[in-house]
Amino acid sequence: MSAAALSGSCHCGAVTFRLATRPAQIVKCNCSACRRYRALWAHMPPDQVDVTGQTATYSHGDKQLAFHFCRRCGATTHWTPIKPQPGAPWMAVNLAMAVPDQIADIPVRHFDGAETWRFLD
Ligand SMILES: [Zn+2]
C-alpha cells in the first residue's frame, strides 16, 4: 500500500491501521456495543485498509461482525464482517485511534443502531 491517507494505532502501539483513502464520514453509533466503545467508525472496503499487529475479537448477538481490540492495551481498533454480504464487504476502523487534528474536518453522523437502524440527521 502506498502512502497512507490516514492512520491510527491503539494506545500501546501494538496494533496499527493505515487507510489508502480518506473516509467521507465518521459514524457514531448508539448500539449496545458501540455506545460502550465510544468508537468513531470509518466504514471502508477492506482492500483500502492495512492492519498490523495481533488482536483479540469479540462478537455478540447474531454474530454479523467481530470487534477487534488490542490484546495488550484493550483499545478497540476495528471491526470486520463475520458473514460478508455479497457486494458489500465492509469493515470499519475506529478513528478514535487517529490523531484528533487529522480527523477534525471529517463530518460525524449519528447512527441509531439501538433502535431504528437509521441515521439521526
Ligand atoms: Zn495496544
Residues whose N, C-alpha, C, O or C-beta is under 5 A from the ligand:
A	BS01	ZN	C10 H11 C12 G13 A14 V15 C70 R72 C73 G74
